[in-house]
Amino acid sequence: MDKLAQYSEIVQKLLREYAEIGSPDSDIETQIVFDTERHHYQLMNVGWKNQRRVYGCFLHIDIKDGKVWLQHNGTESEVAEELANLGIPKQDIVIGFHSPFKRQFTDYAVS
């Protein structure tokens, strides 16, 4: 299996696991959004809580230029570490929500 397919499979597996946890509120749906052609992967919350609209992406991962980009992590989990534990080398994981300057101080890829 080539690297792109392997990384895509790992990202999808991880996001499916997070989606299964879901929201404790039954009126909020966790949606999985996969664009496997362009390699964009997201988890969204959609619904209502106390007559207020809940809508937003809480986890967003892209694969580009052979690297896995963690674009947004709205969870309390160390998603980058989980990706590394699932077999993606840290040098192929970019913490995209950190500024390019800050990335050099992490154990992960700069870009």
N, C-alpha and C positions, 0 to 999 in steps of 0.2 A: 504494500500500500504506500502511495507516495505521501510526502509530508503534508501537503495541503489537505488531502482526504483524511489523513490521520488526525490532524488538528481540528478539522471540521467535526469529525465524529466525537472527539473528546469534548469540544465546546457544547455540542448538542446534547450529549449525555449529561453533562453537568447542569445545563439549563433545565433539562427535563426533570432532574432531581429537585432542583429548586422550585419548579412549578408544582410538583407534587405536594410540597409543603403548603403552598397556597396561603391565602389570607385567613386569619381566624374569623373574619367577618364574612358571613355567608352572602352578603350583598355585594361583595367585591370579588371579581373574577381575575385570576391570574392568567394572562394570555401569553402564549409562546409565539414569537414572530421570528421566523427563519427565512432569510433570503440566501439560499444555498448557492445560487448562481453568482452573486456578488459578495457573498460571505459576510453578511450582517446578521447578527443574532441578538435578540432582545427578549426581555421579560417585561410585561406591562401589567399594571393594575388598572382595572376598569370597573366602575360601579358607583355605589352611593353609600355614604355613611352619615347618619344623623342629618339627612336631607341636604348633604353637601356632596358635590360631585368629586369622585376620586378618579383621576386619570393621570397616568404617567409611567414612564419607563424607569424601572428600578435596577435593571442590570442590562448593560449593552457591551457586546464584544464584537469586534471585527477581526477578520484575517486579511492582512494586506502585506504585500511584498515579503511573504514567507514568515511573517510574524503575527502573533496573536496580540491584538490591541484591546486592553481593558479600558473602554471608553468611559464607562460610568459604573460605579458600584454603590448602590443605595442600600446595601445590606450591611449587617454587622460582621459578616464573614470576611476572611482573607481569601478572596476569590483567586487572586494571582497565585497564592500558595497552593490552593486546591488544584489549579491547572498544572502547576509544577508537579504535584504529587501524582497527578493522572498521566504524566509522561511528557509534558511539554517542557523542554529545557528553559531555564530562566532567561538565557540569552535570547530566546525567541518570544519572550513575553514583554510587552511594552505597557507601562502604566500610563495610558493616554491622558488621564485626568490630572496627572502631574505636569507641571510646566517642563519644557525640554531641559531647562537649567537644572531642575530638581532631580531629574531622572538619573543623572550621573551618580547620585548619592545612594541609589538603591541597588539591590542585588540583581535587578532586571535590566533588560535592554534599554538603550537610550532612544532608539528609533529603528 
